[in-house]
Amino acid sequence: MADRAKSETISKISVIVMKLLHQIGINKKRRKWRRSMWTQHETLMKLIYTHETGINLQMFIFGSQIEGSTTEGLESDIDQVVLENIFAIRNIQDAVPGTRTCLMVRDEDTHPGYYKLQHVDPFYREAMHANPFESVPYQHLAIDRHHRIVLNNYFFFYSDATEIHGPAATLTKGYLTEDCIIAARVATRTQEDISWLSRPRQNTWITQNESEYFLEKELFLVPVGNPLSSERHLEWRLSFTAIERELMWRLNNTQIACCVLMKMINKCFITPAVGKCVSSYHCKTLLFYLIDNTDVGFWKPNNLLTCLNLMLKTLSLWVESGFCPNYFITNENIFLGKLDGQLRTRLHSVLVHLIDQDFKYLTQIGCDGLGQALSEACSEHHIQPNAKPSISEMFQGRNDRGFQSHLTSAFVPGITFSYTTLLRFGETSALKTLNQGYQTCSTVLQDSLSVLTTLLCSHIGSQLASSCIATNSMNCRNMEIVHMFLLIGINSDVTAGSLKLAGFYLKLGYASLAEEVLNAVEQHFRHFVSDVSPVDPMSFKNETIRMVISEEMTMDQTFKSCIALSVIYLPSEIHCTLPPLCYEMFRSVGADPDLRDPHEDYWYDWAVVDARPYMYFLQYQTYSTLGTETHRTVALQNLTWSITQERIIHTETCLNLLSYCLRQEGLPNLALEHLLLSLQVKPEHNAAVWQIFDMLTQLHNNQTVF
């Protein structure tokens, strides 16, 4: 009876823990959404890099973020694999002349899963050797003990890496870190690569007839040697990361929850005791083996803690034996170089202590407030009557901030970076690239391409209008074409396309039409809309994050409902641009171009202005044209308020717009004060100097300053 009661209690606690994990994103819908967003980001980066360089980039995102096996509290990084243009072959006959090809070779004492990459002559298809005492002229090559010319594995790291660990160079970008791994592609496959499929399994989650499917998945060689090898700097490790990602996507919620709990236990109990000797890779390997050897019905929500206990016991046995088998290469020990005798003893003691606690340790888990929430629902394994477990608002807020980090570090910057990159290389060429991508890509990527296409259409319409205005050829036919592109552009985000349309109407003197568009834009500026600059992304409002999460918005929906992009005018749009923004395109005249960072300052020849202040500026100009005194005054007040109260990005540009309006009001002294304030905000590359020069010129000519 006691055992039955204990089993029922464990089952009830399992369900509670599953519900708590569900609240912090460990659920099917959130995992699917996370996978969609990261896959979209991955594919978009490939497309844009190829457009920018002409090189067909092979880049992949791996790890807990795209797998959906992490939470805010686990602070998981992003694993990004970039394939070098190196083809690793197993047989010299497979060498392709004219390509960078390396032969995968091993010595008698090479550990399982590791290879050297012997350089192959690109013209004669010969594996290259060196004569005794001969040196190699290139930094990325070396000579091994058998006089083979091989690739070393340390030449491929990023120069600005903040940390090197294993095959990865860690680059910190704001909240998140990226593990950037340079890898070589394994060009030829053997049955050995899928031998793991033929293992007997109790669970049918993987079948032997899937060999063709898994043979199509990328196989990498990553630049890291075996820690016990005397030539570790020349060795490369075989990586099944792409297959691993596919397997993680197959897991059900209970299996993912079990993996997440193991990661939390590792962070809260194991790492403080023995350091980082157990990684998330060990947790996933452990999970894969246990799924193989258990029935499908074992992995269900009310059995979560039993699953977790089995993982801890199995890990304890592996630690005791000192051997953790690689899931894909069973004779490779992935504990090697991680656990020495003393660490093994300490780690084993920690695991035994956790197992003996009968899950009481769960209430001590600090990640995401899980332990605190569980304590409120349970008391010494007795379930409280009518308990409704929930993560506190404080920890839900942390989870929101975690998602904000993804929006600000990956998803939205992925779109805005693509947008500005395409602008730099020409809109017509960009649309061709997007069209090609749209025809061949998945539905997931089409969501992002839709945003980019509408943004570019707005620029094309504005450029056509500028050309027609300059050549006095704005006839009905041209007007229809311009209007068509600008109308497509209004669907890009909350404001940018609409504001360009309003500016176009105002430029042609259609103030009433401009007023209608601006009124509609103002209504769309709701409390959850965040201002974002394509050239300088910043943090989002909490309301934006909550809206995107609660509605589980796609990228297209996020831009159309929650993001107000800064408006960009290119030099080719100058005749369709209002005067004060024309000044902005000449902000860097006279400055040394060699001092400009091509990666950061590329936009200095553009006019870029925050959406909300620009909307009020256009309203002021519109009501000035219509002669509506009261509305004009309100628009000027709103423009002033938006600069002083709102979180704006291009402060100096907004101050310059306000100064222009003050000059129109006949307040040159106040206008000058704001221009000087603008120069304090941004002393260099600031178009305020042109307005000051204009004012001084008019004063010198005894003209009224407008």
N, C-alpha and C positions, 0 to 999 in steps of 0.2 A: 504493500500500500504506500509505504514511504517513497519507494522508487517511482511509483506511478504519479504521486503528488509532485515529486521533484521534476519529473518529466513534463508534467502539465505546466508547472511554473516556468520552466525553461522555454517551453513552447510559447507561452503568453509573453514572456519578456522578449523573445525573438520577434514576435509580431510588433511589439512596441518599438524596438530598435529599428525595424524595417520602416515603420511609419515616420520615425524621426529622421532617418536617412532620406526618405522620400522628400521631406520638407527642405532638405539642403541640396536637392538636385539629383539624388541617386534614384532616378525613376526612368521609365522607358521613354516618356515624351521628352524629358530634358536631355537624355543621352542622345536621342535621335536628332534633336535640335542642335546640340553641341557638335555632333558629328557633321551635320549639314553645314554649319557655319565655318568650321575649321577646314573641311574639304573644299568649300567654296574659296576660302582664303588661299589655300594651297594651289588650287588650279588657276586662280586669277593671277597669282604671282608668277607662275610659269608663263602664262600668256603675255603679261606685260613685259617681263624680262626678255622674252623672245622678240617682241615688237621693238624694244629699245636697243637690243644688241645684235639682233639677227642670229643669235645663237639659240638653239633649241635647248633651253635649260631643263634639266631634270632635277626637281626639288620635291621633297616629301616632308610632311609633318607627321611625327610620331609621338608617342608618349601618352600620358594620362589625360591630357586635355582633350585630344581628339578621340580617345577611347571612351571618355565619359566616366573614368574610374578615379575621379578626384573630387575634392571639395575645396572651398576657400581656405579652410584651416590647414590643409596639407601643403599649400603653397607649391604646387607642382610646377615644374618648368616646361618649356616647349622644346621638343627634340626636333631639330630641323636637319635633314640629310640632303646635302647637295652633291650630286654625282659629278665627279671630274670626268673629263673626256678620255677616260682610260678604260680599255676593255680587257678584262682578265679572262684568259682562256686556259683550258686544261691540256690541250693538245696543240703542238706547234702547227699542225696542219690546218687548224682553225684560224690562223692569223690572216688578217685582211690587209693587203699592201696599202700603205699610205695612211694608216690609222695608228694611234698610240695604243699599242697592244703589249700586254705583259703575260708571261707564262706563269701559272700558279705552280710553285714547286715546294717540296717539303724535304726535310732531312729525316734520317732515321729517328732522331730524338725530338723531332718537332711535336709539340703537344697537339692533341685533337682539336680541330676547329681553327687552326692557324696555318698561314701560308706565307711564303715570300713571293714577291712579284718580280720575276726576272725580266729585264728589259729585252724586247724583241726588236730587231732591226726592221724599220718600217718598209724597207724596199726588198730585202732579201729573205724575209720571214725566217730569220735565224735568231735563236736565243743567244744573247751576247755574253761572252766571257772576257775576262781581263787577263793579261799576261802577268806573271809574278812581278811585284813591285810597281805595277802600273797604277796610276791614279785616274779618277774620273773627273771630267771638267765641269760637271753640273752638280749644283747643291742637292738636288732631289735624288741623285743616284749615289750608290755606295757599292763596295765590293765585299761579298760575304766570304766565309772561310773556305768555300769551295771555288773561289775566284769567279763567281757569277756576278754580273752587274745587275743589281736589284734596286728597287725603289726603297728609300728609307721612309719611315712613317711619321717624321716630325716636321717635314718641310711644308706640310699642307695646312697648318693651323693658321687662323686669323691673327694678324699682327696686333689687333686691338683687343684681343681676348683678355678678360679679367681673371680667368682661371682655366687651367688645363686639368681635366680629369678623365682618364680612360681615353676614348677616341674623340672626345668632345672638347671644343673650346667654348667656354661660357661667355656670352655677351649679355650684359645687363641692360635692359631697356625699360626704365620706369619700374613699375611694380613687378613685371614678369622678367624672367631670364630666359634666354634662348641658348640651348646647347646646339651649336652649329657643328655638324660632323661632315667632313669631306670624305667621300667614299668613292670606291671604284666599282663599276658594274661587273658582275660575273656574267660573261657573254654566252658561255656554253654550260649546259646543265648535264648532270648525270643522274642515274637512279639513286645514287648515294644521297643526293639532295632531297629526295622525298622518301628516304628509307623510314623516316619517323611515321609515315602514314601507315605502314604495314604492321605496326605494333598491335598486338591484341588489345581490344578495349571493351570494357564492360558497358561504357556509355557510347551511344552511336552519334555523338555530336560531330565526329569527323569520320568519313568513310573512305575506304581504300580506292574507290572508283573516282575520287576527286583529284587524282594525281595530275591530270592535264590542267585542271583549274589552278592548282598550286604551282605547277611548273611555269605558268604564265606570270606569276608574281615576281617582282624584282628580288634579286639576291645580291647582297653587297659584300664588299671587303672594306672594313673600316680600319683606320691607321692606329692600331694598338697591338702590342706584342704580349706574349705570355709573360707574366711577372717573374717566372722562374727561368726564363730562357736567357742564355748568354748573348743572344743576338735579338733581344726584344725590340730594339730600335729598327730592325729590318722586317719585322713580322706584321702581318695584317690578319685581323680576325674575321672569320666568316659570320655574316649577320643575316638573320632571318626576320628582321624587323618588320618588313612588309607583310609577311605571313602572320607574324605575331599580332599585328594590328587587325587583320581579318579575323583571327580567332577571338580576339577581345570583343569585336563587334557581334559575335555569335552568342555571347554569354547572356543568360537571363538575369533578371534583377537581383535574385538571391546570390548568384555567383559574383556579380559585380559588387554587391553590398559586402560580401565576405572579403573580397579583395580590398575594398576601401577600409574595412575594420582592421585588417592585417596591417595596412599602411599606417593607420592611426596608432595601433599598438606599437609598431616599429618606431614611430616618431615620439610617442609619449613615454615608452618604457624601455625599449631596446637601445635606441640611439643614446639616451642619457647615460646608460650603463656601460656600453661597449663601443660607442662611436658609430660611424656610418659603415659598419661591416655588412649590414643587411640592407639591400636596396629594394626598390619597387620591382625590379626585374626578378629578384629572388621570389618575391611574393607571387608574381604572375606565373613563374615556372612551377612553383608549388601548387598553385590553383589548377593549372593545366593537367598536371599529373593526377591530382585528386579527382578531377572531373572524368578522366580516362577510367578510373578504377572504382567509380560509384555509379549507381543507377540514376536515371534522369529524375525519378521521383524523390531522390535524396535532397535535391536542391530546390527547396520550396520555403516560403517565408517563415512558417512556424518551426522550421528546422534550422534556422540561420545560426544559432549559437552552437548547435551540434556540429554544423559544418565548420564553424570557426575553431571549435575545440579540436577537430580532426586536423585542421591545418597546423595548429600549434604543436600537436603531438608529433605530426610527421616532420615538421621543421626541427623539433627537438631531437628526433632520431637522426636526421641528416647532420645536425650540428655535432652530435655525439660521435658519429662515424667520420666526420670531417669531409663528407662528400655530398655535394649538391649537383645532381646530373642536369646538364643542359637538356631542355626538352627536345631539341632537334638533333643534337649530337650527344647521345646518352653517355658516352665515355669521356666527355669533357666535364671537368669539375669546376663549376663557376664559384666555388668557395676559394679556389686557388688564389693566393696572394691577398685574401681578405681576412682569413681567420688563422692565427697562429695558435699554439697550444693553450696559452694563458687566456686569450680572448674566447676561445672555444669553451673553456671551462666556465668562464663568467657568463657567456651567452646561454649556455645550457642551464645554468642555475636560474637565470632570469626566466627562461621559458618554463621550467619546472614549477617555479613559484607562481607564475601566472596560471598555469593549468590547475594547480592545487587550490586556487582561490575560488573556484566555482563561479566565475564571471563577475565577482564583486569588483574587479579592477575596471570594469566598463564604466562605473560611475566616476572614475578618476581620469577618464579621457578628457583632455582639455580642448581638443580640436572641435571647432564649430559649436562649442557648448553642449556637445553630445552627452557627456557625463552628467552635467548639471541637469539637463532636461530629463535624463533617465532617472536620476535621483528623485526628482519631483514626482515621477510616476510610479516608482517602486520603492519599497522599504524592506531591506533584507530579504529580497526575492518574494515578498508578498505584494501582490498587485493591489493598489488602492482602488476602492470602489468607484466606479464611473470615472476613472482617470482618463483625461484627454491629453496625451503627451503632446508637447509642442516645443519647438525651439524658441527661445526668448526673442523678443524684438531686436535686442542688441545683436545677437548672433545672426538673425536674419538680415540685419543691416550689413553685417560683415560679408555675408554671402552676396548681397547686392553689390557691395564694393568690389568683391571678387569678379563679378560679371562685368562691372564697369572697367576693370583692368583689361578684360578681353576686348571690350568695345574700343577703348582708347589706345590699346597697344597692338591690336591685330585687325579686327573686323572693319571698323570705319576707316582707320588709316590705310587698310588694304584698298578700299575704294578710292579714297582721296589721293593716295599715292599714284594709283593707276590713272586717275583723272588728270593730275598735273603732269604725269609722264607722257600721256597721250597728247596733251596740249603742246608740250615742248617739241613733239615730233610731227605736228600738223594734224588737223582735224580730219581731213579727207583720208589720209593714210590710216589714222586711228579708227575711223568708222569701218574701213575695209578689214582691219584686224579684228575688230569686234564682230563684224558680220561673219567672218570665217570661224571665229571662236564660237559664235552662237549656233552655227550650223552643225558643228561637230561635238559640242560640249554637252554635259548632262543638264538636266533640268535645274539642278542645284546651282550651277554656275550661271545659267541664263538669268537668274534672279539678279546677280551682280551686274551682268552685262546690260541688263535693262536700265539700271541706274546710270551707268556710264554713257550709254547711247543717248539717253534723254539730255544729259548734261552737255554732251558734244553737239547735239542738235541746236541747243540754245546758242552756242558759240557760232555755229555755221550760219544760223539765221542772222545773228548780229553782224557777222563779217560781210554777208551779202548786202545787208542794209547799209553798212558803212561804205562799201564799194559803190552802191547805187547813189547814195547821198553825195559822195565825192565826185561822181561823174554826172550828176544831175539826171540819172536814168531810172528814177523810182516810178516806173509806169505801173499800170494795173497788173500786168503779168508778173513783174518782179516783186511787186507788193504781195501778191498772192503766195509766191514761193517763200519769201521772207517770213510772212505771217505763218505759213505752214510749219516751218522749222521752229519758230519761236513758240508756237502753241504746243508742239511736241515737247519742247524744253520745260514747260511749266510742270510737268509730271515728274521731274527729277527729285525734288525734295520739297520741303514746306514752302520755301520762299525764293530761292535763287533764280529759277527760270521765270517766275512770275514778275520779279523785280526787273529783270532784263526786258521783259515785254512792256512793263510800265514805262521804263526809261526810253524804250523805242517809241512808244506812243507820244511821250512828252517831247522827244527830239523832233518829231514830225509835226508837233503842234496839236495833237489830239488829246488835249488835257482831260476831257470828259471820260474818254476811254481809259486813260491812265488812272483817273480817280476810281473807276469801277474795279480795276485790277487791284489797286492798293487797298481798297476797303475789304476785298476778299482776302488779301494776304494778312491784314491785321486781324481778321477773325480767326485765321488759322494759327496765330501766335498764341497758343495756349500754354498753360503753366508747365506742361511736361516737355516743351520744345527746348532743345539745347542748341546754342550757337556753336558752329564748328567751322574752322577755317581749313580749307584744303592744304594750305601751305604751313599751317602751324596748329595741328590738332591739340585740343585741351580737354580737360575733364568734363564729364557730363553732369547734368543735374540729377539728383537722386530720383526726382519724379520721372525723368526719362528712363532710368534704369528699371524702375518698378513697372512702368508701362510696357517696356519691351519684354521683360520677364513674364509679367502676368498674361500678356496677350501672345507670348511666344512668337514674336514677329519675325518674319523673314527679313533679309537685308533690304529688299525693295520696300517693304512695309515700314521698316524702321526709318528709312530716309524720307519717305513720303509723309509720315505722320509725326516724327519726333526730331528731325534734324533740320536746322536752318543753316544752310551753307553760306559762307561769305560769298559775295558776288565778285566774279573775276571778269575784267575786260582786258583783252589782249591788244597789243599795238595795232593789229590788223582790224580792230573794231573801233578805232579812235574817232571816226566820223559819226559813230552811233553812240558816242559817250559824252556825257554832260561835262562842261568845262573843268570843274574842279578835279574830276577824276582823270582828265587828260594830263593835268600836271603830274599826277602820280606816276605816269609812265616814263617820266624824265627825272625821277628822284635821284638817279645815280649818275647823271651827266656831270662830268668833271672829276668823278671818282676814279681811282686806279682800278681798272677791271681785273688786274692780277690779284688784287686783295679780296676779291669776291669768291666765296666758297661755291663751286659749281653745284654742289649737292644741297646746300642750304639756301643760297641767295639767288637761285635761278629765276625767281619770280619778281625781282626788283624792277624789271621792265614792264610789269603788268600793273594794272590798277586792281587792288583787292580791298574790299570794304565789308565790314560786318553787316549782316542782313538787317537787323532791327534799326540801327541808326540810319542806314541807307534808305529804309522804308520811310522814316520820318523826313529825311532830306527830300525824297521824291514828293512826299505829300506837301512839303513847304513850297517846292517849285510848282507843283500842280495848282495849289490854291492861290499862289501868286499870279499864275497865268489866268486862272478863272476869276480873280479879283474877290475871292471870298476871304475877307479880312479876319473874321473870327477863327475860321479853320486854319488859316495861315499862322496866326499867333499860337494856337494850340500845337500845331505841328512843330514850330520852333521850340516851344517849351518841352515837348516830348523828345525832340532831338537832343536838347541840353540834358534832360533827365536821363536819357538812355546812355549817355557817355559817362555820367557821374555815378549812376546807380547800377547799371547792368554789367555783367562780366563780359567785357568786350576784349577782342584780341588785337585788332589793328587800331589802337587808341589814337595814334598820331594822325592816321587818315581820317578818322571820325572828327577829330578836332579841326582838321583842315576843312572839312565839309561845313562844320558849324561856323567857322570863320568866314567862309564864302557867303553864307546866309546872313551873317552879321554885317558884312559889307553891303549886301543888298538892302539891309534894313537902314543903312546910313549910319552905322556905328563902327567907323574905321578903327578907333582906339581900342574898343573891346575886341574887335576882330584881330588886331595885332597882338593883344594879350594872349589870345587863344593860340595864335600861331607860335608865339614864343614858348608857350606851355607845351605845344606839340614838339618843338625842338628839344625841350628838356626831356620829354619822354623818349625821343629817338633822335639824338644829335646828328647822326649820319644817315645818308640815304633817305632824306625826308623832303617831300615835295613842298613843305611849308616855305622853303627858301624862295620858290618861284612865285608864290602868292605875295610874299614880302617884297620881292623885286618888282612885281607888277604894281603893288601899292606905291612904292617909292617912285617908280617911273611916272605914274599918274600924278603924284604930288609934284614932281619936278616939272611936269607939263601944265601945272595949275588946273588939273582936271579933278572932278569929283571922283572919289574912290568908290567904285562899285564892286 
